[in-house]
Amino acid sequence: MKRWRSRSGPAKVDLYTRGTVYSFVWLSVLVVGGLLLTRPVRSDGPAALVLATALVDVANGVLCHRLARRAMDTYLRRGEVTPRDVVPAAVTTAALAAGVTTLATTVDLTGFIPLLLGSVLVPFFSGHCLIVRPRIIALHQAGTLAVLAALLPLTGRPLHVVVVTTVTVGFLTGWLAFAVRVSLWVLGVMWELREARDVQARLAVAEERLRFGRDLHDVLGRNLAVIALKSELAVQLVRRGRPEAVDQMTEVQRIAQESQREVREVVRGYRDADLRAELEGARGVLEAAGIMCTIEAGDAGLPVQVQSALGWVVREATTNVLRHGDAQHCTISVRATDGAAVLVVENDGAGQVPADTGGSGLTGLRERLSAVDGALEAGPCDGGRFRLTARVPLKPEPEPELPSEPEPQPVEDMREAV
């Protein structure tokens, strides 16, 4: 019971389904063995034939059990059936059917022949129905029934016994094939759903890793670029004996501490870029690097999601201005026009900078903007300048519902209330 409780739900269903198929095999083996121990067979049947039939019955159970296990693995795409599995089981099934038919010629088994022959064929067809197509199953079972219908009259049985036996055996094998195949189909669908859920979980983990890496890139990219510039400037000032080097290193320390705080916020998952804060931060960083920055942003009243997306664009664009080219002036403008919020970052000194260098910055921005149905365009423009344009549609906010005026209460109801 502990091992059963420790299994997952799909594992329990898998064990139950496989156990059901195995029970078909061994229950049929027990039925054949029990009929061989009945009084007519023990008293009137040849002892050697009865013993040989019993041994073949056990061997048939073992071989058909192996065939059923391999067939189920094949149906579930976890293995493959080989001729070594099919041929021995088919041979023992044919030998057992021949032994039972021979006993029927020497012993009066009129009432047991349908059940006996059906139990002989059930173990083999338990696995056979899983490795061939339904049409082939029907053809093989029809051929088997035709052989039985041809051999039974040789045992001296009347026509009605032959018909009843053929119909009974056909029903047992047909029902078995349908039940086993449907059960394994349900089991296969269940495992596919389980695998799909596992894949979905792995994709969610991979997406979260990408998001985390993108956030770290956006958070640290600009600050690390400023730290590099400030450190290089401090080194030059130290070599010249200038006291301003201390101020530069103090600024480097401040930016490093701010980067640590932002990384902790990213790890906690609570960070959200604020557009105004990012604009002011971009101005301070660019001016600290000797780049004149002009910001044109009015009070557009943008939604929070739009401000967050554009805030990340400002951060990444500032990083690109610091890293690429030799900019002297940068202009950042934000405006709302034609039902969309438009952010434009333009700087000089771009030269022949390509629109997309294959990095992860612009790709991450496009992913962020796609979450709010936005678009991003970046590339060189006239005069050796580089322009980045982000456009996010502004969806109209639903108007708040005004409370409905209460209906006037009749005078009679007011009097009753008083």
C-alpha positions in Angstrom: 0.0 0.0 0.0 2.9 2.4 0.7 4.3 1.8 -2.8 0.9 2.3 -4.3 0.4 5.6 -2.4 3.8 6.8 -3.4 3.0 6.5 -7.1 1.6 9.4 -9.1 -1.8 9.4 -10.6 -0.7 8.5 -14.1 1.6 5.8 -12.7 -1.4 4.3 -10.9 -3.5 4.3 -14.0 -0.6 2.8 -16.0 -0.2 0.0 -13.4 -4.0 -0.7 -13.3 -4.3 -0.9 -17.1 -1.3 -3.2 -17.5 -2.5 -5.3 -14.6 -5.9 -5.7 -16.3 -4.3 -6.9 -19.5 -2.1 -9.3 -17.6 -5.2 -10.6 -15.7 -6.9 -11.4 -19.1 -3.9 -13.5 -20.0 -3.5 -15.5 -16.7 -7.3 -15.8 -16.1 -7.6 -17.5 -19.4 -4.6 -19.8 -18.5 -6.4 -20.7 -15.2 -9.7 -21.4 -17.0 -8.0 -23.8 -19.4 -6.1 -25.5 -16.6 -9.3 -25.8 -14.5 -11.2 -27.4 -17.4 -8.4 -29.9 -17.9 -8.8 -31.0 -14.2 -12.6 -31.6 -14.6 -13.8 -35.2 -14.2 -14.5 -36.1 -17.8 -11.0 -35.1 -18.9 -9.3 -36.7 -15.9 -11.2 -40.0 -16.2 -11.6 -40.4 -20.0 -8.8 -38.4 -21.6 -5.3 -39.8 -22.3 -3.0 -38.8 -19.4 -0.1 -38.0 -21.6 -2.2 -35.7 -23.8 -3.8 -34.0 -20.8 -0.3 -33.4 -19.2 1.2 -32.1 -22.4 -1.8 -29.8 -22.9 -1.4 -28.4 -19.4 2.3 -27.8 -19.8 1.7 -26.0 -23.2 -1.0 -24.0 -21.4 1.5 -22.7 -18.8 4.1 -22.0 -21.5 1.5 -20.2 -23.6 0.7 -18.0 -20.6 4.4 -17.0 -20.1 5.0 -16.3 -23.7 1.8 -14.3 -24.2 2.5 -12.4 -21.0 5.8 -11.3 -22.6 4.1 -10.5 -25.9 1.5 -8.4 -24.1 4.1 -6.4 -22.2 6.1 -5.7 -25.3 2.9 -4.9 -27.3 1.9 -2.3 -24.6 5.3 -0.7 -24.7 5.1 -0.6 -28.5 1.7 1.0 -28.4 2.9 3.6 -26.0 6.0 4.2 -28.0 8.3 2.9 -25.3 9.6 -0.2 -27.0 9.3 -2.4 -30.1 7.9 -5.9 -30.6 10.2 -8.3 -32.4 9.4 -11.6 -34.2 11.0 -13.4 -31.2 8.0 -12.2 -29.1 5.3 -12.9 -31.6 6.3 -16.3 -33.2 6.7 -18.4 -30.0 3.4 -17.1 -28.6 1.7 -17.9 -31.9 3.2 -21.4 -32.0 2.2 -22.2 -28.4 -1.3 -20.9 -29.0 -1.7 -23.0 -32.1 -0.3 -26.1 -30.2 -2.7 -25.5 -27.3 -5.7 -25.1 -29.7 -4.6 -28.4 -31.4 -4.3 -30.2 -28.0 -7.8 -29.0 -26.8 -9.4 -30.0 -30.2 -7.8 -33.4 -29.9 -9.1 -33.8 -26.4 -12.6 -32.9 -27.6 -12.5 -35.9 -30.0 -11.9 -38.3 -27.1 -13.8 -36.6 -24.2 -17.3 -35.2 -24.2 -16.7 -31.5 -23.7 -19.9 -30.3 -25.4 -20.7 -27.7 -22.8 -17.1 -26.5 -22.3 -15.8 -26.2 -25.9 -16.8 -22.5 -26.5 -15.2 -21.4 -23.2 -12.2 -23.6 -23.6 -11.3 -22.5 -27.1 -12.0 -18.8 -26.2 -9.7 -19.0 -23.3 -7.0 -20.6 -25.5 -7.1 -17.6 -27.9 -7.5 -14.7 -25.5 -3.9 -14.6 -24.2 -2.4 -14.3 -27.7 -4.9 -11.7 -28.9 -4.4 -9.6 -25.8 -1.0 -8.6 -27.2 -1.8 -9.1 -30.9 -4.5 -6.4 -31.0 -1.9 -3.7 -30.0 0.7 -4.3 -32.7 -1.4 -4.4 -35.8 -4.1 -2.1 -37.3 -7.8 -2.7 -36.4 -8.5 -3.9 -40.0 -5.7 -6.5 -39.7 -7.0 -7.6 -36.3 -10.4 -8.3 -37.9 -8.9 -10.2 -40.7 -6.8 -12.4 -38.4 -9.7 -13.1 -36.1 -11.9 -13.9 -39.0 -9.3 -16.4 -40.4 -8.9 -18.0 -37.0 -12.7 -18.4 -36.7 -12.8 -19.9 -40.2 -10.2 -22.5 -39.2 -12.1 -23.4 -36.0 -15.4 -23.7 -38.0 -13.6 -26.1 -40.4 -11.9 -28.2 -37.7 -14.8 -28.6 -35.2 -17.0 -30.8 -37.5 -14.0 -33.3 -37.5 -14.5 -33.8 -33.8 -18.0 -35.2 -34.5 -19.9 -32.2 -33.0 -23.2 -31.3 -34.6 -23.7 -28.1 -36.6 -25.4 -26.1 -33.9 -22.4 -26.7 -31.5 -20.1 -25.6 -34.2 -22.1 -22.4 -34.8 -22.4 -21.6 -31.0 -18.7 -22.2 -30.5 -17.7 -20.0 -33.4 -19.9 -17.2 -32.4 -18.8 -17.4 -28.7 -15.1 -17.4 -29.6 -15.6 -14.5 -32.0 -17.4 -12.5 -29.4 -14.7 -13.1 -26.7 -11.8 -12.3 -29.0 -13.5 -9.3 -30.6 -14.6 -7.8 -27.2 -11.1 -8.4 -25.8 -9.4 -6.6 -28.8 -11.8 -3.6 -28.4 -11.4 -3.4 -24.6 -7.6 -3.7 -24.6 -7.1 -1.3 -27.4 -9.4 1.3 -26.0 -7.8 1.0 -22.5 -4.3 1.5 -24.0 -5.5 4.4 -26.1 -6.8 6.2 -22.9 -3.5 5.4 -21.2 -1.6 6.8 -24.1 -3.6 10.0 -24.1 -3.1 10.4 -20.4 0.7 10.0 -20.8 0.7 12.5 -23.7 -1.2 15.0 -21.5 1.3 14.4 -18.7 4.2 15.0 -21.1 2.5 18.1 -22.4 2.2 19.4 -18.9 5.9 18.7 -18.2 6.8 20.5 -21.5 4.6 23.4 -20.5 6.4 23.6 -17.1 9.8 23.4 -18.7 8.8 26.2 -21.1 7.6 28.3 -18.2 10.9 27.8 -16.5 12.8 28.7 -19.7 10.7 31.8 -20.2 11.3 32.9 -16.7 15.0 32.4 -17.2 14.9 34.5 -20.3 12.9 37.2 -18.5 15.4 37.2 -15.7 18.3 37.4 -18.0 16.7 40.2 -20.0 16.0 42.1 -16.8 19.5 41.8 -15.6 20.8 42.9 -19.0 18.5 46.0 -18.9 19.3 46.8 -15.3 23.1 46.3 -15.4 23.9 47.3 -19.0 23.6 51.0 -18.5 25.2 51.2 -15.1 28.1 49.0 -16.0 28.8 51.2 -19.0 28.8 54.3 -16.8 31.0 52.6 -14.3 33.5 51.8 -17.0 33.5 55.3 -18.3 33.8 56.8 -14.8 36.6 54.4 -13.9 38.6 55.2 -17.1 38.2 59.0 -16.4 39.3 58.5 -12.8 42.4 56.7 -14.0 43.3 59.5 -16.3 42.7 62.1 -13.6 44.9 60.1 -11.1 47.7 59.9 -13.6 47.5 63.7 -14.0 47.4 64.3 -10.3 43.9 65.8 -10.4 41.8 65.7 -7.2 38.6 65.3 -9.2 39.5 61.6 -9.4 38.0 61.1 -5.9 34.7 62.5 -7.0 34.6 60.2 -10.0 35.3 57.1 -7.8 32.7 58.3 -5.4 30.2 58.4 -8.2 31.3 54.9 -9.3 30.6 53.6 -5.8 27.2 55.2 -5.8 26.3 53.7 -9.1 27.6 50.3 -8.0 25.4 50.4 -4.9 22.4 51.4 -6.9 23.1 48.5 -9.3 23.1 46.1 -6.3 19.8 47.5 -5.1 18.2 47.1 -8.6 19.5 43.6 -9.0 18.0 42.6 -5.6 14.7 44.1 -6.8 14.9 42.1 -10.0 15.5 38.9 -8.1 12.5 39.6 -5.9 10.4 40.2 -9.0 9.0 43.5 -7.8 10.9 45.9 -10.0 8.9 48.0 -12.5 10.5 50.7 -14.7 9.1 54.2 -14.1 9.2 56.4 -17.2 10.0 59.7 -15.5 12.6 58.1 -13.3 14.3 56.5 -16.3 14.2 59.8 -18.2 15.9 61.6 -15.4 18.3 58.8 -14.9 19.2 58.8 -18.6 19.8 62.6 -18.4 22.1 62.2 -15.4 24.1 59.3 -16.9 24.6 60.9 -20.3 25.6 64.2 -18.9 28.0 62.5 -16.6 29.6 60.9 -19.7 29.9 64.2 -21.4 26.9 63.9 -23.7 24.4 66.7 -23.8 20.9 65.3 -23.3 17.6 67.0 -24.2 14.4 65.6 -23.0 11.0 66.5 -24.4 8.2 64.9 -22.4 4.9 66.3 -21.4 2.4 65.1 -19.0 0.7 62.6 -21.3 -0.9 60.6 -18.5 0.2 57.3 -19.9 -1.0 54.0 -18.4 1.3 52.2 -16.0 2.1 49.3 -18.4 2.9 51.7 -21.2 5.2 53.8 -18.9 7.0 50.6 -17.7 7.6 49.4 -21.3 8.8 52.8 -22.5 11.0 53.1 -19.4 12.9 49.9 -20.3 13.3 51.3 -23.8 14.8 54.5 -22.4 17.2 52.4 -20.3 18.4 50.2 -23.2 18.6 53.2 -25.6 20.8 55.0 -23.1 23.1 52.0 -22.8 23.4 51.8 -26.6 24.3 55.5 -26.8 27.1 55.0 -24.2 28.4 51.9 -25.8 28.2 52.6 -29.5 29.5 55.5 -31.5 30.9 58.8 -30.2 27.8 60.8 -29.4 27.9 64.5 -28.4 24.2 65.1 -28.2 21.2 63.0 -27.5 17.5 63.9 -27.7 14.7 61.9 -26.0 11.1 62.7 -26.8 7.8 61.2 -25.6 4.5 62.2 -27.0 1.0 60.8 -27.4 -0.3 61.1 -30.9 -2.8 59.2 -33.1 -3.9 56.9 -30.3 -0.4 55.8 -29.5 2.5 56.7 -27.2 5.7 57.3 -29.2 9.2 57.4 -27.8 12.0 58.6 -30.0 15.7 58.5 -28.9 18.1 60.1 -31.4 21.8 60.7 -31.1 24.7 61.9 -33.3 28.1 60.3 -33.8 26.5 57.0 -34.9 28.6 56.7 -38.2 27.8 53.4 -39.8 26.3 51.7 -36.8 23.9 48.9 -38.0 20.3 48.8 -37.1 20.7 45.5 -35.2 24.0 44.0 -34.2 22.5 40.7 -33.2 22.7 41.5 -29.4 20.0 40.7 -26.9 19.2 44.4 -26.1 16.9 45.2 -29.0 15.5 41.7 -29.0 14.5 42.0 -25.3 12.9 45.4 -26.0 10.8 44.0 -28.8 9.7 41.2 -26.5 8.7 43.7 -23.8 6.8 45.9 -26.3 5.0 42.9 -27.8 3.4 42.3 -24.4 1.6 45.7 -24.8 1.1 45.3 -28.6 4.0 47.8 -29.3 6.6 47.9 -32.0 10.2 49.0 -32.2 12.2 50.5 -35.1 15.9 51.3 -34.9 18.4 52.3 -37.5 20.7 55.1 -38.8 19.2 58.2 -40.3 20.5 61.3 -42.1 23.5 63.2 -40.9 25.2 60.3 -39.2 22.6 60.0 -36.6 20.9 57.0 -35.0 17.2 56.9 -34.2 15.2 54.5 -32.1 11.5 54.7 -32.2 9.1 52.8 -29.9 5.3 53.0 -30.5 2.7 51.6 -28.1 -1.0 51.8 -28.8 -3.1 53.5 -26.1 -6.2 51.5 -25.4 -9.1 53.6 -24.2 -9.8 52.9 -20.5 -13.4 51.8 -19.7 -15.5 54.6 -18.4 -16.6 54.2 -14.8 -20.2 53.2 -14.3 -22.2 56.0 -12.6 -24.4 54.8 -9.8 -28.0 54.6 -10.9 -30.4 56.9 -9.2 -32.7 55.2 -6.8 -36.3 54.8 -7.9 -38.8 57.0 -6.0 -40.5 55.0 -3.3 -44.3 55.1 -3.3 -46.0 57.2 -0.6 -47.7 54.1 0.8 -44.4 52.2 1.2 -42.9 55.3 2.9 -45.7 55.5 5.3 -45.4 51.8 6.1 -41.7 52.2 6.7 -42.3 55.1 9.0 
